[in-house]
């Protein structure tokens, strides 16, 4: 036997598709959904590489030829604005030998050159040229541009991509979540959000779905975040108490929210959602009154910004956004930035300060959640019990005036809604 000869393994039959109805039940989910690498790979194909995924914001590439590095799931993409103002999502992979063509986080460039063999691509992905072209006589350059994300669409500046050439439109995917994005933008006196404060990145050793569920889990804040609520003295804790009039909601399509407006309307104080009062932000208040009229501006400033998880990866959390990026079955990155409202410099400054205090390197909030994610990931690796129970508040689920399922703010209506959509997506052909 020649021990230097390569051993070629015999291909094994592909593993059978999991029975999703046996893993996701009305009030229970199986622990393997968070730990099985094969399930994670199936999720990449059926969720991350097929549905609409939030990628970035138009304000991150404000000028012609600007670009910024982003991702769809674990796969890096380059978000560019070409010289005509069109936004593109390009795969960061040279079609020649697979090298990355862009290694810097952001910048301004009309083209990208692969460092391996010098192929050069325009910022719309087209191949501009290759060195020593006589070697490619008869080859059509049009066939060898950078790969493009199949569909790109934007709503109120929020850019989404889908790697599937066909499927529901972005508006169909967002559904009622569009109204939450509208409400967010209306908090600006100029009706626009800007993502310009820069991102913090937090890596946790946990499955991405734990993060998605946690974002609209109104049951944990009173316990996990008790310390920051006590220090802040902002009244946030009362929003997630057993007596709270706030509600949890399932919008469908995996989108869920904690609707805190009933509590803010009870207080009837503008900007109480931000833990302040109108007299402390006089410039912002004056601009809102001028933009919307005093009556409407007052209502907007009482209701505040939404607390919504737009499936599968965009969490709008009052003063900041979180973008969830899965790296493996048990490793996830959260990209976090302070929201900035166009025309509101005094509010924006406070937004940045509070974001650093809550999710910055010395912040309490995200550190609390990260600890829970990682402990839970360790827990679900154990065999007994096999199932996680998501039945809290099932007996008091009800429909709101728009027909959406709601429950008390501490109920698990959002988690059940997320898993219903997950199962339907994974079962789809």
PyMOL commands that set and color helices and strands:
alter all, ss='L'
color gray80, all
select helices_A, chain A and resi 20-23+31-34+37-48+58-61+133-136+141-143+170-174+177-186+208-215+221-224+226-232+236-239+261-267+272-274+278-280+282-292+294-303+345-359+365-380+394-396+413-427
alter helices_A, ss='H'
color red, helices_A
select strands_A, chain A and resi 28-30+53-57+66-72+75-81+87-91+106-108+111-113+120-122+127-129+151-155+158-162+193-194+200-204+247-252+255-259+307-310+314-317+320-328+331-338+340-341+387-389+398-399+405-408
alter strands_A, ss='S'
color yellow, strands_A
deselect
rebuild
show_as cartoon
